[in-house]
């Protein structure tokens, strides 16, 4: 039987659906694509390049006659079109490419204040699972499996086109786990950061709405200044895809304890931690070792923020570890409430000490009565759960006034103060 070179030679062009723009597979970046990425940057967003590659293409080739292969390829392409349109918010899609021999590539805008790394992982998994399920209904003897990878387009390159091309190559490398120079450089970079503990902590105050006093600080992580991994989204995405996320988050916690002790800070500290780390079987014992190393810091001073966008389903040790943390004296916060996939499930399962309301609810709340009603509903949920409420992302006096008239407990945002280096801020 005559075989084609690769089932992943997807053809020349994907026909557009109504809400997504598509471009030809040749890797010459047309002006509309560059314009889309530029517009995303100007609006303050990141851009992620996501690659889906067929893992079991050899099986497809061996099971399929040449004349049927073309039909299978067209079916896969069409299913990606349909599923992407259903799974991804059309406003976030820049383009869906059909690059010759390089699988399906999706470019989306990412708001680092609203999206988490898990958010992207869940989206990729949902797309590939839905495509596979739809495909097997049409061809019961074949079940496609995919490798996925993603990378963020570097904002500060001289050429946006070169930056998109580089991110695309890196995303392919992540999908294929290829040993190539640029991926090796990423691995070396994240390994160096972890070995040297080369991160910087920034802090943003959390304000008592009634008294305007600083009640706590939320810590924010940055990678080495001036590098691709300086931005937290890139830093944590590379760490996650290279299997170094747990180590990176433990370094964040160690540096946090180190700087709290050095600054003699007595205010509460909020620190983000992914469910993957909180559910790690080693987490509580490793945390106890850190507390022993930095004696004198009370766990009652520390609040772990669990992002509501991250699923806690299927994490074997997560609930057990949360209970241990509470017994030790730590507080638990649910972050990004009102913006995530998991809705209020995380709140009902954790019964957190603090509920942090995402800025998507707060933004322009003074001009939107529906958003204020949402705020009131979340405040009612918090009261029932016995939780304090922190409103995030306050940008102006008008938004702050809505919090005051609704008796919100705490707030943070650039209206009160932007993030600054943690040790320097606390020391003053």
HELIX and SHEET records of a PDB file:
HELIX    1   1 UNK A   31  UNK A   42  1                                  12    
HELIX    2   2 UNK A   57  UNK A   63  1                                   7    
HELIX    3   3 UNK A   66  UNK A   87  1                                  22    
HELIX    4   4 UNK A   90  UNK A   92  5                                   3    
HELIX    5   5 UNK A  117  UNK A  138  1                                  22    
HELIX    6   6 UNK A  160  UNK A  176  1                                  17    
HELIX    7   7 UNK A  181  UNK A  196  1                                  16    
HELIX    8   8 UNK A  232  UNK A  241  1                                  10    
HELIX    9   9 UNK A  245  UNK A  263  1                                  19    
HELIX   10  10 UNK A  275  UNK A  278  1                                   4    
HELIX   11  11 UNK A  283  UNK A  293  1                                  11    
HELIX   12  12 UNK A  299  UNK A  301  5                                   3    
HELIX   13  13 UNK A  318  UNK A  328  1                                  11    
HELIX   14  14 UNK A  345  UNK A  350  1                                   6    
HELIX   15  15 UNK A  359  UNK A  362  1                                   4    
HELIX   16  16 UNK A  365  UNK A  367  5                                   3    
HELIX   17  17 UNK A  369  UNK A  385  1                                  17    
HELIX   18  18 UNK A  397  UNK A  405  1                                   9    
HELIX   19  19 UNK A  422  UNK A  427  1                                   6    
SHEET    1   A 5 UNK A  22  UNK A  23  0                                        
SHEET    2   A 5 UNK A  93  UNK A  98  1                                        
SHEET    3   A 5 UNK A 104  UNK A 110 -1                                        
SHEET    4   A 5 UNK A  46  UNK A  54 -1                                        
SHEET    5   A 5 UNK A 146  UNK A 152 -1                                        
SHEET    1   B 9 UNK A 420  UNK A 421  0                                        
SHEET    2   B 9 UNK A 200  UNK A 208 -1                                        
SHEET    3   B 9 UNK A 214  UNK A 222 -1                                        
SHEET    4   B 9 UNK A 268  UNK A 272  1                                        
SHEET    5   B 9 UNK A 302  UNK A 307  1                                        
SHEET    6   B 9 UNK A 331  UNK A 337  1                                        
SHEET    7   B 9 UNK A 354  UNK A 357  1                                        
SHEET    8   B 9 UNK A 388  UNK A 391  1                                        
SHEET    9   B 9 UNK A 410  UNK A 411  1                                        
END                                                                             
